[in-house]
Amino acid sequence: MNVLGIIASGVAALFITVALAKSARRVALRPHVPNEPGGRAPRAEALRRTGGATAVLGVGTATGVALWLGAADDAAGSVGGLLAGAGIVAALGLVHDLKPLRTALRLGVQIAAATLVVCLAGLPPAAGVLAALWIVLVTNAFALLDHADGLLTAVGLVTAAGLLTCALVGGAPALALLPTTLVAGLAGFLLHTWHPARLRLGAAGAQFTGFALAASGALIQAAAPSGRAAWAALPALATVALADSALVLISRRRAARSPLRDTDDHIAHRLRRVRVTVPGAAVLTALWAAVPVATGTLVYADLLHPAWLLLPLAGTAAAVFALLRIPAYAPPRTAPPRTGSSRTTPSRTAAARRTQTSGVGAAIPAAASASGAKASAPGQGAPAARTAAGHPTVPPPPTGRPAAEAAAAAAERG
């Protein structure tokens, strides 16, 4: 495959992806029907979630047309198996976007797709088993990076560029076909998935990207010349994706949480907790990925000794340790202490009030009967007058003078 064919495939993937993504974005942002609640049509959210299918169609169409035109005659079986396996996991991801599937089913389909790739590439049994396991591991590691706007797209773009360089340097231009179209497709889709994202890669785009990167790296390593340190250089290209998976597993293990339950404990989530913006988290992670990718590419090209790979690996380990110190989970809520007053129910309060009222009402007749008993005793006055409710009446205040004195005073004045 010549350089012109690679460039033409990349340009085609770029234009197809941009055109399809623009159409999907226009439909997703179309004004809603007035009678619909929620402010957006029901299909709009589905289109945003499955927007990665536009990148899959762009990359797959450009690669398939290049294969049909005979652009990879020397490795048509390997590239065809690579494209078929990536298409299978993309279709699985699209179904998962619309209706979530079980983890066991997804892993089974991914293993079958990876087996198809290694069989069509003609790898030996032992190397094929290791390559299939590596493909499944790295596919899911890259798919987990789709937890922030533009993050997986930027990291995948950097990694695909490194694989493209390794394929060209290693003398396997046919294996550079899919990394080339993937670079172009992700570059065209990055405009739509950047924060604030109008479209998302979703499971379809994320698994397609991860599988294409992982399988391309495995096949480039298998086709590498014997004098190159491909065994150390190419795995380094997936350093950030594997670091994110290790970060998640370690933190969930420490917190006694399920490793399969997705929460906000990934790289971008922790960076956001130290006040890094969403675009800043994507840029920082892409720059982090660029360091091992550049180092691995230079080692693969025999420009650096493999020992140089220890530097980005040590830096990655230090970064993971620092990110682990950022709290990712909210503290458990403690139940408020129960006191006697807090445990008093309204029914009990009403019952107490009724008891108090009945007690007061009962005390009044008792007092009346007691006073009546005292009035019947010899030498005592008449019983006090009471109202209809049983309460004693208040007597008028005394005038201070007898009635006879008051009459005499009136006569004197007259």
Secondary structure, DSSP 8 states (H G I E B T S, - for coil): --HHHHHHHHHHHHHHHHHHHHHHHHHHTS---TT-TTSS-HHHHHHHHTTHHHHHHHHHHHHHHHHHTTTTGGGHHHHHHHHHHHHHHHHHHHHHHHS---HHHHHHHHHHHHHHHHHHTT--HHHHHHHHHHHHHHHHHHHTTTTSTTHHHHHHHHHHHHHHHHHHHTT-GGGGHHHHHHHHHHHHHHHHHSSS-SS--HHHHHHHHHHHHHHHHHHHHHTS-TTS-HHHHTGGGGHHHHHHHHHHHHHHHHTT--TTS--S-SHHHHHHHTT--HHHHHHHHHHHHHHHHHHHHHHHTTSS-GGGGHHHHHHHHHHHHHHHTS--S----------TTTT--HHHHHHHHHHHHHHHHHHHHHHHHHHHHHHTSTT------B-TTS-B-------SS-HHHHHHHHHHH-
